[in-house]
Amino acid sequence: MPKVLGVGTAVVLGLGLGVPPAFAGPAAEPDPVPGLVAGRDTAAPQLVTGLSEPAVGADPAGAALAHLAAHPDRYRVDPAQLAELGTERASDGRRTVRFEQRYGGVPVLGGQYLVHLTGDGAGQRVESVGGKYFTGLSAPTAATVPDAVLRELALTSVDDPGARAGATAEDRGLVILPGDTGRLARHFTVRGAGPDAAGRPAREVYVDATAGVIALAHDARSPYPAGGAAARAESTPGTPATSPEAATGTAPDVLGRSAKVNIVRLPDGSYQLVDVTRSASLTTYDAAARDEFDFNGGIPAGVLPPVSPTPDFPAGTGTSGATDAHLNAGAVYDFYRDRLGREGLDGKGGAITSVVNLTSGGKPMVNAYWDGSKMLYGAASDKRHPFSVALDVAGHEMTHGVIGNTANLVYLGQSGAMNEALADYFGNAIEVTTRGTAMNDPRAALLGESLCLTGTPEDCADRRMDDHRTTVDDYLGVSPSLDSGGVHLNSTIFSGALWDIRRTLDPLTADRLVYRALAEYLTPVDDFVDGRNAVLAAGRALGLSRAQLRTVANAFDAHGIRAGWQQRIGLDSRVLLRDASTVSIAPAAAKGRWVAATAEKGGKGFLSVFTGAVTGGGTPTRISPADGRSHGWPATDGTSAAWASMGADAQGSWGMEVFARPLNGGELRSVHRGANQYISEVQVSGGTVAFRVNDFGSGRTWIQLHRDGAPAVELPVADDHDVTALSVKDGLLGWSEDWTTGETRSSAATVYSVAEGKVVARYPAAGGASVSSTVLAGGRVLWVETPADRTGRSSIRSGAPDGSGVTELLPGDSTYAKLRPTITASDRAVTFGYRDGDRPAGGWSNAALSKIWQIPITGGTPQRVSCNRGGQYLPAADQGTRVVWLDGSAGRTDLVVRDRPAGSC
């Protein structure tokens, strides 16, 4: 009977598992390994250990499926939804069968369930089971939005127009996004093009295939596909020669030191930098300063490994970084083979390809990364050696290849941070093992310390695993738009725990422990606590003693990685909506009510509009219809709400529609529907609903007004004019307007009287400055004004709605002013916030993330609205000084509120 620890009895009984008497009460020293971990938002358990049950069948996959089918009440999985991804065979004979969940034949993102087997033949037994299996899915499995439309929507994720012009979107197929009842999406890998894309990673973009909106997007600097083994990229390097003869030679490294290298002798008597002495061939190419984007599809024609007429290669082989890359590929291969029993990055002895001497946008590529099939290394610069010189960097990046072929941790949030943490751990473990560095050497925990031409290793290092960071004190609550939700920024919290384990246990034992957790227990969307449980379960499988397992648990405890750590973070705000599914759609508030968009609970995963009281309490109420479309971009005046929807209607016609409805749940009213139109900037005040329409068919753009059921009024937007930031209040409509006359760019805050049917005020910005974020509040029109060169700071200004007088509320030379804030306002106060911008000189910290500030509507010294430590995004003013916003402090995105500024923090 599997042991149970750390879950409620009711949950356990619901899974059909009893509590053994020995563990029913408090124990003097609880077992550090969880016997059962209940899954979150699923009936299937996350982990069941302590098993020893017969597994019938000679084939591991068949035996594993038979075991799951024999215990439906325990596992709550449907074997028919499981497709074998592969079987990991450990050196001690254990097998781990990894299954991918497929709902209606469509892969489920992160849905993987694992069965661990020991013994052979009739003695084969199941010792543990676990992973992510999502019950209750009912999402559609057929796309209703045309593939061409989905592709175009994916390309809009490239926010730089220059990079978007030649961008490509590689179709990875349909996938079900988990969460509640699931969401059907088409997965694209999007890459920008041209000099504007220099240094920008590819993006993994998931577009809702029935609603036509981007559901999820994140960077893919280590772009292993998330759709399962069948989708993994294959490299396309040309074969350097037919039947090459293995040979040895010498080549100088980047510092000019001669090194022994494995090479091949070609039929013409020359030699190439190709190693065929292992079960996998290791081939190193010199890009000769070509751009990294030339290598997206493989190795371009004409790019070959370095060649030499003799076995002794010339100096250029070293200065390009080729020698170091070649040696490091061998060191990484040998570490995984000799220490962990893994043949190559793919576990099957697959070839390892390295490309050195790459540029990006005409400059040395300041990076190194695994692109899903090969290693790419940046060229030398005036500050750094070629990136291939650092064995820890090479090991780190090639470990991404191992991760992609095992747990395939999704590169977003905590799973992405663990992806980076595991790469950090093994990168440094490979280096210290190969170099013979002691674990107590102060530089053992540094990553990339050997890359810089000047300065100390400590100053040069990109990261260090002995920084003692913890979840409660140091987790950076960032949005997915910054570092894919903190994949690098939060990685050392987890890698620090792993490194502490390596310093405390025997290093070989630690390496085998962490590798087994990666290869046999982790699944793609696991979080930090799941990672802890995976390492402990791997420790039990390895036969670690109770004392050793307690040492492992203590390391995680020291870094705050334990269940419920989010609740230990001090917050000064009240949560209105927990774990919102989007950080790109702003909430709205007025008269003590809020509206926000998030994935619908029990509504097939589509975005829905919810409302509630800003005082909190009660359950948020969905006010948008459950019609199979996504509803979002809401506005409210405190009495009613208006929003836009996107998707196919009951007749199967795809388009956008504007709805309005009283917040108390009264009659739902369709305000406007347009096929082949994009609707944005929805606003509501009293009986007036306003929004912006882009009609793709005619190419026209206009502002549309609906007032108390009267016929719609169209306000045409002049050619070369762009209107954004609509605001409606007390019979007035405000907006930010930009236009070009000849070569002159102009911008103005504009006010339109609904009753008079004309523009009654326009506040043009001086000196080519631009106007944004126009808001009507307190009998005034407020806006942000940004200098033309965008190098200075933005000011916040206001004027009377009749065009008389301008007041500067926040001067551009204020220490609180930054570039292009967004503002929201009540009749008493103006609240402003910023997007996370460029990396601060001192590096990212919670203090450097976006925070929101407030000033009186007449101007004054800004005060912090909240001292919450994480990112604070998209504020919405209610009454007085009360503000709601999206907050990332707790390692997720919550809609929160404060009634008054916190002041100084």
N, C-alpha and C positions, 0 to 999 in steps of 0.2 A: 504494500500500500504506500503510495507516495506521501511524503511528509508535507505538511501545510504550515506556512509561516508568513505572518504579515498580511493576511487577508481575512476579511470578516467571515464568520461562520456561515451567514446566509449566502454569501457569494459562493463559498466552497460547496455548500449543499446544492446550490443551483447548478454546479458543474458535475454533480454526481460523485463527489469525492468526500469521504469522511475524514474526521480528525482523529488520528491515532491517539490512544489514551496517553502515551508517553509525552505527547506534545500538546495536550488539551489545556494544560495550565502553564503558568510561568516557569521558565527554566532558569537555573542558576547561570548557565552559560549557553545562550541560544546558538543553534547551529548557524554559522554565517552564510551557509548556502541556502537560498530559498527553495523549499520543496515544491511550492506551487506559486506562480504569480498569475493572478487573474488578468485577462486582457482588458484594455480600456475601450469602452464603446463597442464591445463585441462579446458574444457569449463564449468564444473560443479562448482557452487559457493561453497566456503569453509563454509560460514555461511550466513544465511538469518534470521533476527530476526524482531520483531515488527509485526508479522502476527496475524491474528485472523480470520481464515477461516474455514468454516464447514468441518468436517471430516466424511465422509459417511461410515457407517458400524459399527457393534457392536464390532467386533474383532479389537483390536488396530493395529495389523500388517496389516490386510486387509485394514483398513481405511487409514493407512499411505501409503501403496502402491497405493491406489486409488488416494490419494492427489498428489503423485509424478507423476502418469500417467496423471493426469488432467492438469498438468502444464509443458509440455515437453520443452517449450521455456525458462522457468525460470530455471529449474534444470538441463536440459540436461543429465538426467540419463535414463537408460533403466531398468525399473522395473523387466524385465526378468532376469537381471544379479544380482538381489538382493536376498539373502537368509537370513531369519530371524535368528539372533543369540540369541535374547531374548528380553524381555521387562522389563525395570527397573521401578518399581512402587514406587513413593515417598510417604512419609507419608501424604502429602497434597492431594493425589489422582492423581497427575500428572503421566503420563506414557511417557517413552522414549523407542521407538522401535529402536533397533540397528540392522542394516542389514550389512551383509558381501557381498562385491562385488565378484562375481565369473564369470570369463570370460571363456566361453566354459566349464563351470562346474568346473574350477580350481580356488581355492581361490586366490585373489590378495593381496599380502602382504601390510597391512596397509589400504586396501580398505574397509572402513566402512562408511555408511551413516546413519544419525540419524534423526528421526522425533519425535518432542515433542508435546504431546497432553494434553489438559485440558478438564475438564467437562466430562459428562457421557451421554450416549444415544444420543438423538437427539441434545443435547447441546454440544456434543463433538466437539472440535476445534483444529486446528493446530496453535501453537504459534511460532514455529521456526523449522528450518531444517538446517542440515549442516553435514560436515565431509569430508572425502576424497573419491572421486569417480573419477577414472582415465578414461578419454575419449580417443579415438583414439588408443586403444589397437588392435594389430594385430599379436601378438606373436603366435607361434604354441602352441598347447595344448597337444601334444603327444610327449613323449620323444623318441629320436632316438638313444641316447647312452644307452647301456645296463645297467640295474640297478646295476649289479655287478661292472661295471667299475665306475659308479657314486659313489658307496659306497667306493671303494678303493681310489678314488680321495678325497673324504671327509676325509678319515683317514690321508691323507698327511697334513691336517691342524694341526695335532699334531707335532710340530716341534722338540720335544725331542725324539730321537730314542728309549730310554728306555721306555718312556710312550707310544710310538706308538705300541710297540710289541704286547701288549694285548689290544689295544684300541678297543672300540665298536662304532658303528655308528647306532643309532636308526632312522629308516626311518619314517619321519613325513609326507611324501607324496609330491605331486607336488604343486608348488605355482608359481604364476606369480609375478616377481619382477617389480614394477612400474618404470616409467621413459620412456618418449617418447612412443614407441609403445609396450613396455613390453619385458620381458625376462623370458622364462620358466626355472624353476630350480627345483631340488629335494632337499627338506629340510631334513637335518640330525642333530640329536643331538649327538655330538661326545664326548666321555669320554675316557681319558687316563686310564692306568692301572699300577699297581705296584708302588714301592716306588718313581719312577721317576715322577709319577703323583701327588705326595702328595702336597696338597694345591693348585692345579691347577683346576680352574673351568671347567665345561663342555663348549663346544663350539657349537654355532648354526651355521651350515655350509650350504650354499646354492650352489649347484653345477649346472651349466648350463646344462640342460638336452638334449640340441641339439649340444652343442659345446664341452662338457667335460672339462670345466675349473671351478675353484671355482669363483663364482660371488660375494659372500658376506660371511663374517664370522665374528662373534663377540662372546665375552664371554657370558656365561649364568649362572653367579653366582646366579641370581634369575631367573631360567630357565622356565618361563611360555612359552608354545608354541605360535608361532605367526600365526598358521594356522586356528584359529577360535575355537569356543567352543567345537566342536567335538573332537579336538585334545588334549584337556587339560588332564593332567595326573590325574590318580586316585590313592589314597593311598591304600596300601594293608596290613594294620595292622591286626593282628589276634584279634578276639574278646576276651577280657580278661576273660569274664565269661558269662554264660547264665543267663538272668534275674537277674542281680545284684540288690541289694537293696541299695537305696541311704542312705548315712550316713554322719556324720560329725566327724572330728577328729582333731588332732593336728600334726604338723610336724615342725621340726626346719628348719629355712632358712639357707642360706650359712654362716651367721654370728652367728648361734646358737640360734637365737631368735625364740620362739615358735609362730607358726601361725596357725590359724584355717583353715582347708582345707575341701573341699567337697570330699568325697570318696565313695566307694561302699563296702558293706559287701557281701562276696562270700558265696556260700552254705556251705562251710566247716567251716565258722565262721571267716575266716581271712579277711583282708581288703586290698584293692588295691587303688592306686592313680588314680582313675577315677572319673570324675565329671559328673553326669547325671541329675543335677538340672536344666539345661537349655534345650532349644529345640535342641541344639547340644551337643553331648557328648565330653568331653575334656579328652584326655588320654595322660599320660606322661610316656615315656619309659626311662629306664636307659640302655645305650649302654654298660656300664661296660668297657669302654676304647676300644671298637672295632673301627675299621677304618671307616671313613665316607663313603668310597666307598662300604662297605658292605650293605649300606642302599639305594643304587641307585634304586633298584627295589621295595622297600617297607621295611617292618620290617622283619628281618631274623627270622627264626624259633628259638625258645628258648629265644628271647629277650622279656621280659615282663615288665609291670609297677612295680614299687616298691610295695612290699607286707609287711604286718605287722600282727602279731597275735592279736594285739589290735588296737583300733582306734588311738593310739598315736605312730607315726612312729619314727624309730630310727634316730640317728645322721647322718648316711650315706645318708639318704634321702636329707639332707641339703647340705652336702659337695659335693655330686654329682651334685648339681644344680637342682635336680628334684622338690623340693618344690617351688623354685622361678619360674621355668618354668610353673608349674601347676597354681600358683597364677596369673602369668602374662598372661597366656592364658585366664583366666577368666576375667581379667581386660580389655584386648583387646576386647573380645567378648562383655562385658557389655558396653564399650564405643561406639562401633558401633551400638549396639542395642538400648541403652537408649538415646544416644545423636543424632544419625543419622538415626535411624529406620532401620538399616540393620541387618538381622539375619545371623550372621556368615560371614566368609571370602567370601564364595561363594554367599551370599545373600539368601540362601535357608536353612539355619540352618544346613549346613554340619558339620560333625565332625572336630575337630581340634586336630591334633596329634603332640606331641612334643617328641623329642629324645634328651637326655642330655648325657654328659660325653663321647663325641666323640673325637677320635684322628685322626691324619692325618700323615701317614708315620712314625708311631711309636712315635709321639710326640703329646702333646695336640693340638687339632685343634684350631688355633687362629682365630676363626671366628664364625659367626652365620648366617644362611641363610634359606630362604624358598625355598625348592627344587621343587616347583610346586604342592606338595601335603601335605607336612609336614614341621615342624620346626626342624632344626638340630642345636644343640648348642655345642660349643667346651668345653672341659674339663678344669678344673683349671690348672694353671701353676705356676711357681715360681714368676711370675710377675702379673698375673691376676686372678681374681675370675672366676668361670664358667661363660660363656657368658650369661647364662639365668638369671643372677642376675640383669641385667639392663632392667628395664621396657621399656625405650625408645628404646633400641635395639630390644627387643621382639616386641614392637609395630611397629617399622620400618619394620622388616622382615615380620611380618604377614600382614602388609599393602601391601607388594608385592603380597600376595595372593589376596587381594581385587583388586589391579590394574590388575592382571591377569584375573580376572573375570569381569572387566569393560572395561576400555580403552585399556588394554593390550599393554601398550606403549613399543615399540621395544627397546631392551637394546643396543642402539647404538647412539652415537652422542647426539644431543639435545633432542630427544625423550627419550633416556636412561637417560640423566641427569634429565629430568622432572620426570621419573620413580623414581629415587633416591630422588629427591627433595620432591615429594609427600610422600614418605615413611619417609623421615626426618621429614616433617611437622607433619604427624599424629603420628609418634613415640613419638615426644616430646609433642604433644598436649595430647596424652593419659597419659603420665607420669605426666605432670603438673596438669592435671585435676584430676587424681586419687590421687596424693599426696597433692593437694591443694596448689601448688606452684604459687606464683604471677607471672604475666607476666613480671613485672619489676625486678624480681630476676635475677642477672647477670648469674646464672647458668641455667636459664630456656631454653636458646637457645643452650645449649651444648648437644651433642649426645655421649653417651657412657662414660660419665664422672665418673660413679660409678664402672667401671670395674677394675681399677688398685689397686694393693695392697699397693703401695707407691706413693708418689707425690700428687700434687694438682689436683682437678677435671679439672681445666683448662688445665693442662699438659696432663692429661689422655684422654681428649675428642678426639674422632676421627674427628669430624667436629663441627662447630658452625654456627648457622644460622644468627648470628649478626656480620658477618665479613665484611659487607658493600661492597661486591664485585659487580661489574657491568660488563655488556657485553663488553663495549667499553674499559674499563681499564684492565679487569681481565680474560676475556674468554681465556682458554687455547686452542690454535689451535693445537691439537694433531691428530695423525693418528689413524685409527681403531686398530692398533696393540698395542696401549697403552691405557689401561683402556677403551677398546671398544669405543674409540673416546672421552674420557673424561666424562664418565657417573658419576663418583664420583668427578672428579676434577672440573667439572663445575656445580655441583648440587646446591651449596649454592647460586649461582646467582639467581636461580629461587626460591629456598626455602626461601632465605632471603626476597624476595618480599612477599611471602605468610606469613612469620612470622611477617613482618611489618604490614600486614593487620590485623593479629590476635592481635597485640599490639595496633592497632588504633581503630578497631571496637570492639564491644562486642565479646569475644572469642567464644561463642556459635554460634553467627551469622557467624563469620569467618569460623568455622568448617563446618557448613552447606553449606556455600558458596563454599568452596574448594571441599568438598565431592560431591556436585552437579555438579561442573565442571568436576570432575573425572568420575563420574558415568553416566553423561548424555550429556557431550559435547566433551570431548577429544576422539581422535582416535589414532591408534597405531603409526603412523609416524609423529605426530604433532611436531612442533618446538616451541621454546620459545614464539614467537609472536602468534602462534596459541593458546598456553596455556594462554596467556594474554587475548585473545579474548574469550576463553572458560570461564574463570573466570568471565569476565564482562557480558557475556551472561547469565551465571548462576545467577549473581546478579540481572539482570533485571527480570528473572523468579521468583526469591525469593521475589521480590517487594522492593528491596533496594531503598532508596531515591536517588535523583540525587546527593546530597552531599556525600552520602556513596559511590556511584559509582565513583565519582571523587576521593575520598580517595583511592579506590582500584587502579584506573588508576595512581594516583600519586606514589603509592608504586612500581608499575612496571616501571614507568618513572625513579624513583630514582635508580633502578638497571639496567637501560639502556635497558629494554625489551620493545622495540617499533619497528615498521616497519622501515626497512632500517638501523638498527644499524651496520651492517657489513660495510656500506659505511663510517662510522665515524671512523673506525680504520685507523690510519696513516700507509701507506705502502710506502716503498722506491723502489719497484719493479714495472715493467709493466706486466700486465696480458696478456698472449698469448692465453691461453685456460682456460675458466672459468668452474669451477665445474667438474673437471675430475672425472671419475667414478671409478678409481682404484689408489691406492697408492702403489701397489706392483710391478708395471711394470715401469722400468726406461725410461725416455725420452732419446733422443740423439740429438746432434747438431753438425753442421760443416758448415763452409763457409757462415754463415749468415742464415742458414735454420735449422728448428727443425722438429723432428718427435716425435709423442707420441701416445699412445693407450688410447682410451676412448670409452664409449658406443656410438654407432653410432646414430646420429640424424635421425630419420625416417627410421631406418634400422632394426626394430624388436629387438632393444636392444642389439645386438651382439657387442662385442668389434671390433673396427675398427682402422686403422692407419690413422692419420691425419698429415698434414704438414702445415707449414706457415713460414713467415719471422720472424727472431728474433727481427726485428725492430718494430714488431707489426702492427696493422692496417689490415684491410681486414678480410675476413672470412676464418678460417682454412679449408683446402681442404682435403677431404677423398681421399686417394690413394689406399686403399685396396678394393677389389671387394665386392659388396653386394650380397654374395652368401649363406647366411644362416650359415656361419661359423664365429668363433671368430678369429680376426687377431690382433696380438700384438707382444711384445718383439722386437721392431724395432731398426734398426741401420741406420746410414746415413754417407756418406762422403761429404755431401753438394750438390752433384749432383744427386745421386740416393739413394734409400732406399732399405733395405732388411728386411724381417720379417718372422715370423712363423705364421701359421694358424692351427686351430684345429677344427675338426668337420667332418661331413659326406659330401662326394662329391656328384656330380649329380647322380652317380650310387648307392648312399646309403652306400658306404664304408667309415667307420670311420677311421681317421688317422690324421697325421700332414703333412703339406706341407710348403716349403720355397718359398717365392715369392721375386722378385726384380722388381723395376720399377723406371724410372726417376722421379724426384720430380716435373717436369713440366707436369706430367700426360701422358707420352709416353707409349710405349708398356709394358703391364704387362707380366712378364716372370715367369713361374714355374721352379724353380731351382731344386727342389727335392720333391718327395712325398714318404712317407713311412707308410704303415699300420703297426700297432703294434709297433710303434717306438715313442720315446720321443725325440724331437729336442729342443735344447737350445743353448744359447751363439751365436746367429746369429750376424755376423759382415760383413761389406762391405767396400771395398776400390778400387776405379777404377772398373776394370772388375772382381775383385776377391770377391767371397762370401765364407765365411767359417762358419761352425757351428758344433756343437757336436751332435752325434747321439747315443742314447741308444736303442738297438734293443731287445725288450722283448722276442722275439722268440728264438734267438740264444744266448742271454746273452752278446753279444759283445757290446763294446763301441768304437767309433772312431771319429776322426775329419775329416770332409769332406770339400774339397776345390773344388770350381768351378771357372775357370779362363777363361774369354773371350770366352765362348762357348765351350771350350775344354772338353774332357771327364773328369768326376769327378775323383779326386784323394782322396784316403782314407789313412789317417795317423792313423794306429792302435794305440790304447792306450794299453800299456802292462798291463798284469794281475796285480792286486793290485795297479795299478796307477790310480789316479783321476786327471782329467784335468778340470780346470775351468778358468773363466776370460779371454776368448779369446779376442785378439786385433789384427786388421789387419791394416797395413799402409805401403805404399811405398815398396810393394813386400815382406814384412816381416809379420810373424805371431807369436804373443807372447801369452804365457799362463802361468798360475800357475799350478805346477805339484806336487802332493804328492804321496809317495809310501812307502811301508814297506818292509824291508829286515830283515827277522828273527823277532826280537823284536825291531828293530830300525826303527823309523819313520823319513823319509827324506822329504824335500820340496825344490823346486827351482823355480826361474823365468827362463823361457825357451824361446829361440828365434829360429824360423825356417825360412829358406830362401825358398820362393816359387820357385824362379828361379833355385836354386841349388838342391832343393828337399831334404834338410837335416837340422838337428839342427846345428846352427852355434854358439850358446852361451847358457850356462846354469849357473845360479848364485845360487848355493846351499846355503840355510840358515844354519848357524852354531848353534851347541848346541841343535839340535832338534827343533829349531824355525820353524814356518810355514810361507809360502809365500801366499799372496792373492792379489787380485785386480791389476793384471798385466796390464800395459798400455804402448803402443808405442806412443811416441810423441816427437817432437823436436830433432829427430835423436837419441833418447835415449830409453831405456826400463826402466820403473819405476814400483815399486812394494811396497807392505806393508809387513813388517816382524814382526811377533808376537812371543814373548817368548814362550817356550814350556809349561811352567806352566800356561800361560794365566792370570797370576796375575799381570804382569807388563804392561808397555805401549808399543804400537807398534811404530816402526820407519818407515819412508818413505825413500826409497833408489832408486838410479838409476845407470845404467851402460851402457856402449857402446854396441851396438848390436853385436859386434864381440867378446864380452866376456872380454874386457879389462877394469879393474878399476871399483870401486864402490864408489859412492858419497852418503853421508848421507844428505838428504834434510831436514828431520825433525827427530832429535834424539829422541830415546825412552824416554830420561829423560827430554824432553821439557815439560813445563807446558801445552802446547797445545796438547800433545800426549795423546791418550786414547787407549783403547783396540780395535783393529781391525777396523780401519776406512776404508771407500771405497774412492777410488781416481778416478779422471778424469783429463785430462790434454790437454792443447793446446801446441803450439810450444813455448809459453812464460810463461805459468803459470800452476801450479798444484793446483787443488781444491780438498779439502777433507771434508767429513762429516761423521757423526756417526749415528747409530741407537739409539733410546731412550733406555737406559740401565736400570740398577737397580734403584730403587727409591732413590733419593738423601737423605742425612741425614736430610736436612731441609724441605723435602717434595717437591712435584712437583710444578714448577712454569714455566712461559713462558721462563724465563732465563735459566732454566735447560733443556729445550727441545733441541733436536738436532738442531745444527746450522752448517753452512758451512763456511769454511775458505779457504784462498788462499795464496800461496807463489810463488815466482818466480821459474821457472823451475831449476834454479841453487841453490835454497835454500834461506832461509831468514826468517824474522819474519812473522808469519801468521797474516793476516788481515781478519776481518769479511767481508764476501761478501755482506751481507745484515743485516740491523738492524730490519727487520721484527720480530715481537715478538714471533710468533708461531713456530711450528715445521717446519724445512726445510729439505727436504728429496731428495735423489737420484739426486744429481747434475750432469749436463752434460756440459762439456766445449765446447765452440764454438771457436772463433778466439780471440787471444790476451787474455784479462782478462775477456771477456764476458762469463757468465754462465747462463744456464737455470736450473730450479729445480721445484719440487713439493712443494708447500707452504700451510700450514694449518692455517695461521694467521687469515683469515677472517671467520673461522668457517666452511670452506669447503676446498676442495683440488683444488688449481689453479696451472696451469703451468705458471711460471713467469720468468722474465729475469732481469739481471742487466749487464751493460756494463763494470763496474769497481768495485773494492771493496769499500765498505762503510768506511772501516778503522776500527776505534774503535767505539763502541756503548755505 
